[in-house]
Amino acid sequence: MDLMKHHRTAEAIDAWRKALELDPEDGKAHFNLGYSLGESGDWNAAAVEYKKAAELVPNEPGVFANLALAQAQLGKLNDSIANYRQALALNPAYPSVEADLGTVLAQNGMTGEGLEHLRKAVAANPEHADAHNKLASVLAKTDQNAEAIAELETAVKLAPESAEYRFDLGYVLGLDGRLADSISQLQKAVELSGGKDWQCFDMLGAVYFKAGRAAEAAEA
């Protein structure tokens, strides 16, 4: 646990594997190994550990939520949806899972139901910036730009230092033709990312060009 706390992921994975050699039926150890594997980007191995944890501690909603996350990362959307639903069955008051389920439902073509869950997540926890951002993403994909912008403005207000939310707001503002506002948000995203996120520069360049600022577009 201390290695995980200090982001020493490879060492944490080794330690959890040694713990499981001593007690293979420790569901929490399987869960934590899965979490560490996910942090390392090995979602296949993470999903295996989360499945084992779900068998050993079947009443823990967080286990099913993390299994669903791993499955979503692997593109197994039907399995992910099923496990997000199981997490909510175990704990109906779980706004972050509502938001994640809504996102995966939308990715799987069930946009209407996805929006229902995302709106429920926002209503349950209005201070959860990421839920506003995820709701906005689905709204933008269904050409509901005005509502998407409102949700993203809330996300930025709640987490003003997030380059991701500024980028997303800039993108949707650009879609809506509000180029000056879009450029302002994207410039802030570049600043917040320390000038190290190529996507921020790429999107900023595209909006500069759309606004007729070709030299700045080329520089970006």
C-alpha positions as CSV (number, residue, x, y, z in Angstrom):
1,M,0.0,0.0,0.0
2,D,2.9,2.4,0.8
3,L,4.5,1.7,-2.6
4,M,1.2,2.5,-4.3
5,K,0.9,5.7,-2.3
6,H,4.3,6.8,-3.6
7,H,3.5,5.8,-7.2
8,R,6.2,3.0,-7.2
9,T,3.9,0.9,-9.3
10,A,6.3,-1.8,-10.5
11,E,7.4,-2.5,-7.0
12,A,3.8,-2.5,-5.7
13,I,2.9,-5.1,-8.3
14,D,5.7,-7.4,-7.2
15,A,4.7,-6.9,-3.5
16,W,1.1,-7.8,-4.2
17,R,2.0,-10.9,-6.1
18,K,4.2,-12.0,-3.2
19,A,1.3,-11.4,-0.8
20,L,-1.0,-13.5,-3.0
21,E,1.5,-16.3,-3.0
22,L,1.1,-16.4,0.8
23,D,-2.7,-16.0,0.6
24,P,-4.2,-16.6,-2.9
25,E,-7.8,-16.1,-1.5
26,D,-7.2,-12.6,-0.3
27,G,-9.8,-10.7,-2.4
28,K,-8.5,-7.2,-1.4
29,A,-5.0,-8.2,-2.5
30,H,-6.3,-9.2,-5.9
31,F,-8.2,-5.9,-6.1
32,N,-5.1,-3.9,-5.2
33,L,-2.9,-5.9,-7.7
34,G,-5.5,-5.2,-10.3
35,Y,-5.4,-1.5,-9.5
36,S,-1.6,-1.4,-9.7
37,L,-1.7,-3.3,-13.0
38,G,-4.2,-0.8,-14.3
39,E,-1.9,2.1,-13.2
40,S,0.8,0.4,-15.3
41,G,-1.4,0.3,-18.3
42,D,-1.8,-3.5,-18.3
43,W,-5.6,-3.6,-18.5
44,N,-5.8,-7.3,-19.5
45,A,-4.0,-8.4,-16.4
46,A,-5.9,-5.9,-14.3
47,A,-9.2,-7.3,-15.5
48,V,-8.1,-10.8,-14.5
49,E,-7.3,-9.7,-11.0
50,Y,-10.6,-7.7,-10.6
51,K,-12.6,-10.7,-11.8
52,K,-10.9,-12.8,-9.1
53,A,-11.6,-10.1,-6.5
54,A,-15.2,-10.0,-7.5
55,E,-15.5,-13.8,-6.9
56,L,-13.9,-13.4,-3.5
57,V,-15.6,-10.2,-2.3
58,P,-18.9,-10.2,-4.2
59,N,-20.5,-7.5,-2.1
60,E,-18.0,-4.7,-2.8
61,P,-19.3,-2.2,-5.4
62,G,-15.9,-0.7,-6.0
63,V,-14.6,-4.1,-7.2
64,F,-17.2,-4.3,-9.9
65,A,-16.7,-0.6,-10.9
66,N,-13.0,-1.1,-11.4
67,L,-13.6,-4.3,-13.3
68,A,-16.0,-2.4,-15.5
69,L,-13.4,0.3,-16.0
70,A,-10.8,-2.2,-17.1
71,Q,-13.3,-3.8,-19.5
72,A,-14.2,-0.4,-21.0
73,Q,-10.5,0.2,-21.6
74,L,-10.3,-3.1,-23.4
75,G,-13.3,-2.3,-25.6
76,K,-15.5,-4.9,-23.9
77,L,-18.4,-2.5,-23.6
78,N,-21.2,-5.0,-22.9
79,D,-19.2,-6.6,-20.1
80,S,-18.4,-3.2,-18.8
81,I,-22.0,-2.1,-18.8
82,A,-23.0,-5.3,-16.9
83,N,-20.5,-4.7,-14.2
84,Y,-21.2,-1.0,-13.8
85,R,-24.9,-2.0,-13.3
86,Q,-23.8,-4.6,-10.7
87,A,-21.9,-1.9,-8.9
88,L,-25.0,0.3,-8.8
89,A,-27.1,-2.6,-7.7
90,L,-24.8,-2.9,-4.7
91,N,-24.6,0.8,-4.1
92,P,-27.3,3.0,-5.8
93,A,-25.8,6.2,-4.4
94,Y,-22.6,6.1,-6.5
95,P,-22.4,9.2,-8.7
96,S,-19.1,8.5,-10.3
97,V,-20.3,5.0,-11.4
98,E,-23.5,6.6,-12.8
99,A,-21.2,8.9,-14.9
100,D,-19.0,6.1,-16.1
101,L,-22.0,3.9,-16.9
102,G,-23.6,6.7,-18.9
103,T,-20.4,7.3,-20.8
104,V,-20.0,3.6,-21.8
105,L,-23.7,3.3,-22.7
106,A,-23.3,6.3,-25.1
107,Q,-20.1,4.7,-26.5
108,N,-22.1,1.5,-27.1
109,G,-24.9,3.3,-29.0
110,M,-27.3,3.7,-26.1
111,T,-27.1,7.5,-26.0
112,G,-30.5,8.2,-24.5
113,E,-30.0,5.9,-21.5
114,G,-26.4,7.1,-21.2
115,L,-27.6,10.7,-20.9
116,E,-30.1,9.7,-18.2
117,H,-27.3,8.2,-16.1
118,L,-25.0,11.2,-16.7
119,R,-27.6,13.7,-15.7
120,K,-28.4,11.6,-12.6
121,A,-24.7,11.7,-11.7
122,V,-24.6,15.5,-12.0
123,A,-27.8,15.9,-10.0
124,A,-26.5,13.6,-7.3
125,N,-23.2,15.4,-7.0
126,P,-23.2,18.9,-8.6
127,E,-19.6,19.5,-7.4
128,H,-18.2,16.6,-9.4
129,A,-16.4,18.3,-12.2
130,D,-15.7,15.1,-14.1
131,A,-19.4,14.2,-14.3
132,H,-20.1,17.6,-15.9
133,N,-17.3,17.0,-18.4
134,K,-18.5,13.5,-19.3
135,L,-22.1,14.7,-19.7
136,A,-20.8,17.5,-22.0
137,S,-18.9,15.0,-24.1
138,V,-22.0,13.0,-24.9
139,L,-24.1,16.2,-25.4
140,A,-21.5,17.5,-27.9
141,K,-21.5,14.3,-29.9
142,T,-25.3,14.6,-30.2
143,D,-25.0,18.2,-31.4
144,Q,-26.4,19.7,-28.2
145,N,-23.6,22.3,-28.1
146,A,-25.3,24.9,-25.9
147,E,-26.0,22.5,-23.1
148,A,-22.5,20.9,-23.5
149,I,-20.9,24.4,-23.2
150,A,-22.9,25.1,-20.0
151,E,-21.7,21.8,-18.5
152,L,-18.1,22.4,-19.5
153,E,-18.2,25.9,-18.1
154,T,-19.4,24.4,-14.8
155,A,-16.5,21.8,-14.9
156,V,-14.0,24.6,-15.5
157,K,-15.4,26.6,-12.7
158,L,-15.1,23.6,-10.3
159,A,-11.6,22.7,-11.5
160,P,-10.0,25.8,-13.1
161,E,-6.6,24.2,-13.2
162,S,-7.7,21.3,-15.4
163,A,-6.1,21.5,-18.9
164,E,-8.5,18.7,-20.0
165,Y,-11.6,20.6,-19.2
166,R,-10.3,23.8,-20.8
167,F,-9.4,21.8,-23.9
168,D,-12.8,20.2,-24.1
169,L,-14.5,23.6,-23.6
170,G,-12.4,25.1,-26.3
171,Y,-13.2,22.3,-28.7
172,V,-17.0,22.6,-28.2
173,L,-16.9,26.4,-28.4
174,G,-15.1,26.0,-31.7
175,L,-17.8,23.6,-32.9
176,D,-20.3,26.3,-32.0
177,G,-18.5,29.0,-34.0
178,R,-17.4,30.9,-31.0
179,L,-13.8,31.1,-32.2
180,A,-12.5,33.9,-30.0
181,D,-13.8,32.2,-26.8
182,S,-12.5,28.8,-28.1
183,I,-9.0,30.3,-28.7
184,S,-9.0,31.8,-25.2
185,Q,-9.8,28.4,-23.5
186,L,-7.3,26.5,-25.7
187,Q,-4.5,29.0,-24.9
188,K,-5.2,28.4,-21.2
189,A,-5.1,24.7,-21.8
190,V,-1.7,25.0,-23.4
191,E,-0.6,27.1,-20.4
192,L,-1.9,24.6,-17.8
193,S,-0.3,21.7,-19.6
194,G,3.0,23.4,-19.4
195,G,3.2,23.5,-23.2
196,K,3.7,19.8,-23.3
197,D,0.4,18.5,-24.7
198,W,0.5,18.2,-28.5
199,Q,-3.2,17.9,-28.7
200,C,-3.7,21.4,-27.1
201,F,-1.4,22.9,-29.8
202,D,-3.1,20.9,-32.5
203,M,-6.6,22.0,-31.6
204,L,-5.4,25.6,-31.0
205,G,-3.8,25.6,-34.5
206,A,-7.0,24.3,-36.1
207,V,-9.1,27.1,-34.5
208,Y,-6.6,29.8,-35.3
209,F,-6.8,28.7,-39.0
210,K,-10.6,28.7,-38.9
211,A,-10.4,32.2,-37.5
212,G,-8.2,33.3,-40.4
213,R,-5.0,33.6,-38.3
214,A,-2.9,31.4,-40.5
215,A,0.6,32.4,-39.2
216,E,-0.4,31.6,-35.6
217,A,-2.0,28.4,-36.8
218,A,1.2,27.3,-38.4
219,E,3.2,28.2,-35.3
220,A,0.8,26.2,-33.1
